[in-house]
């Protein structure tokens, strides 16, 4: 390993540096740790001598200020990686068999801590070192923390918030005591502070190096996510520095120059530490959020009075922006500095929202944000800048994500309703502005000619075709679009995030949507309308070409057909047919088949449960609308059933189980369509023997199946159709 440094230098970089291949490097280190532990005493002595000699040479180079230090830094990087692998290779199952080895670990570790301090001093005086050396030190810190800053080792001193090693009563506790005594850097709190200080220095010194920033934040996040009490890490001097300067580019320049997600990760980690403090949590959280509140207040003042919810919405979700809306958009996009301030605030806020992982934390956050922060979010939705909309929608997407049931308010609290209304407000404002002058694509045919083409994938005609001004069709090349990242970012990325955010809000189980209709509140209806129209700005060929767009599209319509079927069914026939054409294509793809099959299941179940009702009640309009759609397309359910059965019998085996669920409701709503399919398939078989076996298979399929959609009946039918599929595939000729 060390020889590679000389080889690379001798050949003027003609060979690739093994340190640059992270995957191969980690694989080698994993095996090396096992080998070194067999004769650890001699290996440790060799490594210590190598570290001492190389560190002394490095100090000499730094003092001279003129000699090249690249080769020495790469040699130090190799040694740091090897020490990290050896230290990380300690197995607690071998204690006390390996007793005494922890002192060797401590001696080697002390040398790595000294090197970390040395390169920070060199960075301040001579500029950055080789990034590979920084990554090696971070890898060492990660391994050392995992083994010796083990969360179960220290106990928290409740009075001072510091580590206090318990009296050495167990083997592990004795090991920890010997390690910190040999390390001679103080107790576990002091060592932890050194790790966080190194992380803070990397965030200061490496604003443009994505690898170093990412590795530093990953280590910080691991420390905050462990069992170490948050108060221990929070009270460290280095952590306090990060808390005070988390939004200041002069102290931490990476917040404006690194990738956006790094800024979000930093605030998520800091917020997790703050929210993990049990004593006086509200005061600590308010102090942490003060800089963000100040930024939001300055943005609000700059806008000079935010528009109301009604003023933020465009009439009909696609009209001309009002003068008030244009003013808000111009203020937001007026200067690069103002845009950067807003985007940074949204990214920081997203990180805080990610950290609010329980009910108490989320409630504190919501009380702090509502209503002023939500007004700024709604105004930001009128921006024409892509980076603002992406940051805004990602923040909203996280805000309505009910992970671990964190969005749970008191029974008498209106916060769940208010949260959804604000979500609707942002989506409607953004979507309405986006829809101005944007073409929408609809499909008007379900392709009659491929209905009974067994053994072939169903094809949908007119995909992504919209009539142009002269009455002709303008087709699009999906193959070229599928390969274009720029096409996705410029046209579809904001739609994907908006659909995902609304899907999470609809599926969050934190609001009873019936109250909107009961009190004639249009928030739900407006959000669904705008989201649906946004989805139609992408032709079906584009939906299938971009996986993220397809996942958002099908996820959104799955929840809509499950919980709000009456809304989509009362739309025009072209809307329903366009969605169902996309569903037919989605059935063919394993990643989309579960959602596509669920959509068909919800639609057919709705039809079956309501087709013979005499008292329609509040579903009257939806049932009548569905009857109208079926009058225009009488073979609709027949085609959908044929598509599902074709894929079940002749399609790939990878996703057949998810396709079994919608078959029973589709059969029950169109029994004649099922019989026609059976007869056509029988007629396609060349021999009487095949026809006889197929006829018997169909008889077995419908035996013991009742005409209802109870769960028991569904489960029995799914098992029978799986057996039917297995039987048919053994002899059918397509």
N, C-alpha and C positions, 0 to 999 in steps of 0.2 A: 504493500500500500504506500509506504513512505517513499519507496523507490520510484513510484510513478511521478513524483514531483520532479526529480532529476531528469527522467526520461522526457517529460513534456517540455521542460526548459531546454534540454539539449536539442530537441527537434523543432524548436520555435513554434510550438502550438500545433504541429501537424497531426498530433493525436488528440482525441477527445479526453478531457479531464474526467476521471471516474467520479470526482466529487460533484460533478454537474448532473450525474444520473442518479436521482434520488431513489428511485425504485430499486435499482441494482445495489446501491450503497446500503440501504436499510436491510436488504436480504443478506448481504455479506456480514453486516454487523451482528445480525441475529445469530448466525452460525459462529462468529468469532467469539461471542460471549461464552458460549458453551465450551469451546476449546480452551480459552484462557483460564477458566475456573479449575481445570484439571491440575495445573501447576501454577497456582495463582501467585505464590510468593515470588518466584523467579520472574514471572511476567510483570508483576507490579513493580519490582525493582528496575526492570528494563524500561518500563514506561516512565517511571519517575526520573531516571537518568536522562531519557530522551526529552522529557518536558523541561527539566532544569537546564539542559544544554541549549535547547532551542529557545527557551524564554530568555536566557542570558544573551544569546545572539540577537534576539529581537530587540532587547533593551539597548544593545549597542547600536543597532541600526537606527533606532528611534532617536538616540542621542546625537548621532551624526547628522541626521536630517537630510542627507543627500543620497544615501544608498537605497537601492531598490529593495522593497520588502515583500514583494509578491510571493516568491518561493518560500520564504520563511513562514509567511502567514498560511500558506497552503499546508506546510508541514505541521504547523500548530493545529490546523483544522483537522488533519488526519488523527493526530494524537488525541484531540478533544473528542472526536467521534469514537475512537477506540475506548477511551476511558468511560464515556457514556454507555457504550455497549456492555462493558465489563461490569460497571456499577449496576446497570439495569438488569443484568443477568442474575443477580442474587435471588435465590429461591428461599422463601421463608419456611418452606417444608424441610429444608436442610439444617435449620437452626435446631440444636446447637452443634450439629455435625461440622458446620463450617465456622465454628466460633473462632474469632480472631481475624477473620477476613474482613470484617467491617472496619477494623482499624486501617487496613490497607486501602479500602475504599475511601476512607476519610482523608488519608494522606494524598491520594491521587486527586480527590475532589478539591482539596484545598489548593492545589496547583492550578486547577481549572478556574476556580474562583479568582485567583490572583491574575490569571491571564485575562479574564473578563474585565477586571478593573483596569488592567494595563491597556487594553485596546480602547476603552472609553477615554482614558487620559490621552492616548495617541490621537484619537478622533478629534478631540477638542483643539489640539495643538497642530497636528499635521494633516488633518482631513481623514476621510473614511478609510477603513481597512478593506481587505478583501471580504466581500459579502459572504463568501463560503465560510470564513472563520466565524462570523457572527451566527450563521445558521448552525455551525457545529457547537458553539457555546450554548445556544438555545436548546439544541437537542440534548446536551448534557444536563442542563437545568431541568428539562422535562423528565429525564430518567432519574435524576437525583430526587426530585420532588416525589415521584411515584414510589420510590423505595424508602427514603429516609425522612421526608416531610410527610410521612404517612398520616392520614387524618386520624387514625385511631391511636397514634402514639402519644400526642399531647392531650392534656386536659385544659380547659379554659379557666383561667383565673377570673372569676366573675367580677371581682372588684376592679382589676386593671385592664381586662380585655386582652391579656397576653397569654402566650403559651407558658405552661408550668409543667415540666416533666414530673410525672408521679414518681413516688419512691420505687426504685428498681426491684419489683417483685417477680415479674415474669421474664422469660428469656428475651422477648422482644423489647421490653422496656430497658433491660440491661444493655442490649445492643444499641438502642438509641442513645443512651447515656454515654457509652463509650465513643460513639461516632461524633457527637457534638463536643465532647471533651477533646478528642484528637483533632477535630477540625479547627478548634480554637478561633472560631468566628462569633462566639456568643451562643445564646440559646436558639431555639427554633424560630422565635420571633425575629431575631436579628438576621438569621439566614433567609427567612421569608422576605424580609425587607430588602435584602440584597437582590433577590430575584425580581421583585417588583420594581426596584430602582433600575435594574438592567432593562426591563421592559420599557420603562419610561424613557430611558436614554435612547433606546432604539427608535421609539416613536418620535423623538426629537431629532436624531441624527440621520435617520434613513427615510425621509419623507417620500422619496421617489422610487424606493426599492420595494416592490410589491411582496417579494418573498420574505424579506426580513420583517416587514410590518405584519404580514399574515401569520408568520411563525410566532412573533411576539404576542400578538393578540390571542392566538390559540392557547399559548401557555397561560396567559392571564385568565382566559375564560375557563380553562381547566382548574385553576386554583380557586376561582370563585364558585365553580360548580361542585367542588368536592365537599367532604364532610367537615373541613376546617371551618370553625365558626366565622361568620362574616365579620363579626366585630374585630377579630384578630387582624384580618387583612385590611379592613376599613380604617383602623387606627394607625396604620403604618404611615410613615412620613412620605414615602413614595406614592402611596395611594392618595393621600391628601393632595399632593401636587397634581395628580391626574384629575381629581375631582374639581379642583379650582381652575384648571386650565383646559378642560375637556372641549370647550368650544372656541378656544383662542388660537388662531393660526400663528401668532408670533411665537407662542411657546411650543405648540405642537403643529408644525406646518403640514403634517401629513393629512390633517382634516380637510384641507382644500386641494391637495395634490394627489393623494392616493385614490384607490378605487372606492366608490361610495360605500360599499358594504363594510369596509374597515371602520369607517366612522360609526356606522350603525352597531357594529360588533363592540366597539369601545363603550358606547353608552349602554348597550344591553348588559355588559359585564359590570359596569359601575352601578347601574340601577339594581342589578341583582344583589350586589353587596349591600347597598343602602336598604333595600326592601327586606333583606335577611336579618336586619337588626330588630329585635323584638321590643327593646325598651325605647319608648318615645319615637316610634316609627314615623308618625305623622310629621313631627318636627324635622327629622332627618330627611324625609322625602321632600318636604316643602323647600328646605335649604338646597337640596340637590337640583330641584326643578327651577329654582329662581332664575338662572341664566336663560333657560328656555322660555320662561314666562316673559322675561324682559324682551327677548327677541320677538315673541308673538305680539307683545304690546306695541313695540316699535313698528311692526308690520301693519298692525291695525291702525295706528296713528297715521302712517304714511298713506293709507288708503283713504283717509279723510272721511270716515263714515261708511261702514259696510252696507251693502244693499240687503234688502229683506229677502226672505226665501222666495217670495213671489217674483221679485225683480231679478233673481238669479236664474229663473227658468224662462226658457223661450216658449212662446205660444206654439202649442202643437209639437214641441220637441224638434224643431227644425226650421224655425223662422229666422228673420234677420235679427242680429243682436241689437238690443236697445242702446241708446247713448250711454246710459248708466253702466251697462255691461262693458261697453267698449272702453269707458273710462277706467274701470277696474282692471281690465286686461292691460291697458297701456301703462298703468301705474306698476303693475306686477312685472311687466316685461321692459320697463323703461330703461334699466341699466343692467349691465352684467353683474355689478356688485349687488344690486338688489335681488336679482335672480339667484345669485350664489348664496345670499343670506337666507332666502326662503328655502331653497333646496337643502342647504345644510341643516336648517331647523327641522325640516320634515324628516330627514334621515336620522337626526338625533332622536326625535320623538318616536320614530319607529323602533329604535333600539330600546327605549324605555318601555314601550308597549310590549315588546317581546319579553321583557323581564317581569312584567306584571302577570305572573303565572298562577296566581290564586285569587280567590274571591276578595280578600281584604285588600290586596295590592291593586287589583283592577278597580275596585270601588274608589280607593283614594285617587287613582289616576283620573277616573271619569269625573269625579267632583272637581278636580283641579282644572280639567279641560273645558267643561261645559259652563257657559255657552260660548265664551269669547274665542277660545281656540278653534271651535267648530266653525265660527263665522269666518275666520281666516282661511280655513280649509276650503270652505265653499267658495270664497273669493278666488283662491288659487286655482280652482277648477276652471276658471275663465281664461287662464293663461293660454297663450298660443305656443309656448316653448315646450318642446318634447320632454326635456329633462325635468321640468317642473311637474308635468302631468304624471310622469313615471314615479317620481318621488312621492307625490301626493297619493296616488292610487295604491302604491305599495304600503304606505302608512295606513291608509283606510283599510286595506286588505288585512293588515295585522290587527287593527283596532276591533274589527267585527269577528275575529277568529276566536271562537269559544272553545279553546283547547282546555282540557281538564276541567270543563264546566266553570271556568273562572268568571264568566259573565252571568252572575246570579245575584240579583238584587232582592231587596226586601219585598214582601208581597204587596205592600201598599206603595211601593216606589214606581214612578213612571219612567225610570231611567232606561229600561229596555225599549220602550216605545220611542223615547227621545233619541236613543242611539240609532235605531233604524231610520228615523226621520232624517237625521243628519247624514247618514249613509246615502239615503235616497237623494237628499239635497245635492250632495257632491256629484253623484253619478248623473243626475238629471242635468246639472249645470254643465258638466264636462261633455256629456253625450250630446246634449242639444247643440252646443257649439260645434262639436265634431260633425254633426249630421248636416250642417249647413252646406249645401252644394255637393254633398257626397252621394254617389250613385249606389243604389241598392239592387241586389240580385235575387231573382225569384225563379223557381222552377214550376212549370205548369203541367208537366206530364210525368206519369209513373212508368212509362215505357211498356207498352202492352206486349211487344214482340218477344220479350225475354222471360215471360211469366213461367213457362214450363221447359226452359232450357236446362235440363238436368246435367249435373256435372260441370257446369260452367259458373264462374262468378257472375252474380247479378251486376248488370251495368245500368247506369242511370244516364239518360240522355239529357241534353240541355243543361249540363252542370256548369254553373258559373256563367250563364249566358243571359245577357240583359238586352232588351231592345234599345237601339240607339236612336238618335234624333230622326234619322231617315227611315226608321221602321225595320232596319236589318238587325241581325244579331252580331254582337261584338264578343267573340270568344277570347279566352285567355289561355296562355300556355302554362299549365300547372307545373310541368317539369322544370321550366326555367325559374318559376317562382319558388319552388321548393328548395332551390339551391341558393337563394338570395337572402343573406342575413340582413342586408340593408332593407330589403322589401319587408321583412318581418318587423324590424324595428320602427320603420317609418309609418307603416300602415296598420299593423296588427297588434303591436305590443301593448299599447294602451287599452285596446279592446279586450285583450286576454286578461289583463289585471283587473279591469272593471268587471268583467263577467265573473271572475273568480271571487272578487270582493262581494258582489251581490249574492253569489251562490253561498258563500260562508254566512252572510247575514240571514238569508232565507232558511238556512239549515242550522242556525245557531241555537235555536230553541230558547231564545231569551225574550221573545215577544209573541203575543197572541195576535195574529194578523187579522183576526175578525174585527178588532176594534176599529180598523181603518175604514172598513165598509160600513160598520155600524154608525160611526160618527161622520161619515162622508168625508174622510180624509183621503186625499189623492196620493199620498206619499208612496204607498205600495204600487198602485196602478201606474203612476208616472215612472217609477224605477223600472218596473217590468217592461213598460212600453219602450222606453229609451234603450234599455239593454237589448231587447229583441231587435229593434231597428239597427242598433250597432252591429249585432251579429250578422245581419243581412248585408252589411257593407263589404263582407268578405264572400266571394263566390265559393260554392261548395268545393270546387277543385282546390282553392287555397286552403280551406279548412282541412282538407285531407293531406295537403302538402306540408303543413306546419304542425308538428306534434303538439306543441304547447297550445296553439289555437284550437286544435281539435279537442284536447282535454278540457279546456275551458268551455268550449261550445257545448259538448255533450254533458259535462257536469252541470252546467246551468240549466239546460233543458230537462235533464233528469229530475231536478228538484222542482222545476216549474210544472211538469206533467204529474209529479207525485202530489204536490201540495196545492197547486194553483191551476189545475187543468181547465177550469171554467174560463180563466182569462185567455189562454191560448186558443181554446176552441171557439171563442166568440170573435176571433179575428177572421179575416177573409180566407177563402179557400186556398189561394196561392201561398199564403203564409204557412198553413198547415202542411201543404204538399211539399213545400221547400224543406221544412224540417224533417219530414218523413223520408224524403229522398236522401238527405244526409244520413239519416238513421240506417237506411238500407246499406249505404256504403260503409258505415261504421260497424255493421255486423260482421263484415269480412276481416276486420283488423282485430287481433287479440287484445290490444291495449284499449280499444274503444268498445268492444263487444259487450262488456258488462253494462255500461251506461246505455248503449243503444238498445239492448234487450230489455232493460228496465223501463225505458221510455215506451216501448211497444206494450210491455206488460201493464203499465199504468193506463195507457190509452184504451186498450182492450178491456181491462177491468172496469174502467169508468163506463164504457159502453154497455158491458154486460149488466152491471149493477143498476143501470138507469133506463135500459131500453124498454122495460115493461112497466115502469112506474106510472101510476095513474095520478098521483099527487106529486108534481115535480118540485114545488116549492122554489127555493132560491136557485136551484139548478136548472130552472125552466129555460133560461136564455141559452145556456151552454148546450143542453140536450137538443134544443131546436137548431142551434147552429151546427152541431155535429150531424144532424139529419140532413141539413142543407149541403154540407160537404159530401156526404155519402150519396146524395142525389146527383151531385155533379161528377162523382167518382164512385160508381156503385161497386167496382171491383177492388176498392182500396184495401179492405181487410183480406180479401182473397189473395192479392199480390203480396201483402206483407207476410201472410202465413206461408205462401209458396217460397218466399225468399228465406225464411227461417228454416223451413223443412229441407230445402235444397242444401243449405249450409250444414245442417245437422247430418244429413245422410252422406253428402258428397264432399263436404268441406274438410279442412284439416282438423285433426283430433285435439289440438291444443286448447280450444275454447268451446268445446261442444257443450259442457255442462251449463254454462251461463245461458246458452240458447234454449235450454229446455223449459225455462220458467215462463216465457210468454206464449208457448204453444197452446196450452190449455185454454186460456182466455180467448186467444185468436180463433181457436176451433169453435168455442161456444158462441161467439158473436157471428160466425159465418160457417155454419155446419155444412151448407151446400158447397162452399168453397173447399172445405176439407175433402168432401166426397169427390168433387171434380179433380182435385189433386191426386187422390188415390186412383181414380179411374185412368187418368192420363199416365201416371207412372206405371200402372199395370199394362196399359197398351204399349208402352215403350219396350217391354221385355220381349226378347226374341223367342223364348221357349216356353212351352206350357208348364214345365217344372218350375221355372222362375216365377211365373205368374201365380202358381199355386202357393209357393212358399211366401211370396209377397202378400198375397191375400190373407194368408194365415197370420202373418206378422201384423197386418193392420187390425185384424180381429183381436189379436192378443193385446194390441195397444189400447183399444177402447174398452176392453173388458174390465169390469169392476171400477169403472170411472163414472162418477156421478156428475150430474149437471149443476155443479156449484163450484165456488172458488174458495171453499174452506181450506185452511192450511194443510189439514190431513189429506184431503183429496188432491191438492196440488203436489204434495210430497210423493204420494203414491204414483201420480201420473209422471212425475219427473223420473222416477225409477223405471217405470215401464217404457218411457220413450228412450231412455238410455239403452235398455235391453233391445228395444226395437231398432235403434241405430246400429248396434253391434251386429244384430242378426242380418240387417239389410246389407251392410257393407261386406258381408262374407260371400254374397252371391250376386248382388245387383250388377247389371250391365248398363252403363250410361252412354 
